[in-house]
Amino acid sequence: MPKLKNKAAAKKRFRFTATGKVRGTQSGKQHGMIKRTNKQIRNQRGTTVLSDSDAKIVKKMMPYR
């Protein structure tokens, strides 16, 4: 059987924690900051752990992680 390829887009956007959870950037932070509250902008800094349903999709895209 040939090796499976990783999706390059997922490889660039997501990383795995030591326990195997998927970490990614916060959503809703690309544009339109004027209409967001300051609290929302503060809370969307950095990275977050993806939900189980989203993590399942990402793990399919990166089969050897």
Helices and strands as residue ranges (DSSP letters): H 8-13, E 15-16, E 22-25, G 33-35, H 38-43, E 47-49, H 52-61
